[in-house]
Amino acid sequence: MERDKYKNLRYRLMESETWPLEYMFKFITPNKDGNVEQIKALLPEHGKISYKHTSNLAHVAITCVATMQNADEIVEVTEKVGQIEGVIVL
């Protein structure tokens, strides 16, 4: 059932005719419990990561732009990050 959550994402990505593809991951997480570090560890090592904090520093928006080889790689990263408590996948 959990895998079905990203079925639409996989379908849209597979429609792309150009691989490898530069993909932008976007997540919002509470700024606590090491969430930012957990997410960073799951993102592609070759990606360019940027952070934007809310004014009260309670949440962090994390963006990572990376060249991905196929839809499965993108869905795998998104699924793993989505399992972290409190993370919003955009």
ZINORJO-V277111 format. One record per backbone hydrogen bond with DSSP energy under -0.5 kcal/mol. NH is the residue of the N-H (numbers start at 0). CO is the residue of the C=O. Records with the same first field share a line. If there is no record, write none. Layout:
NH=CO + CO
//
This chain:
3=0
4=0 + 1
5=2
6=3
9=5
10=6
11=7
12=8
13=9
14=10
15=12
18=16
19=67
20=67
22=20 + 65
24=22 + 63
26=61
27=87
28=59
30=57
31=29
34=31
37=33
38=34
39=35
40=36
41=37 + 38
42=38
46=43
47=64
48=46
49=62
51=60
53=58
56=53
59=28
60=51
61=26 + 59
62=49
63=24
64=47
65=22 + 63
67=20 + 65
73=69
74=70
75=71
76=72
77=73
78=74
79=75
80=76
81=77
82=78 + 79
83=80
86=83
87=27
88=86
89=25 + 87
//
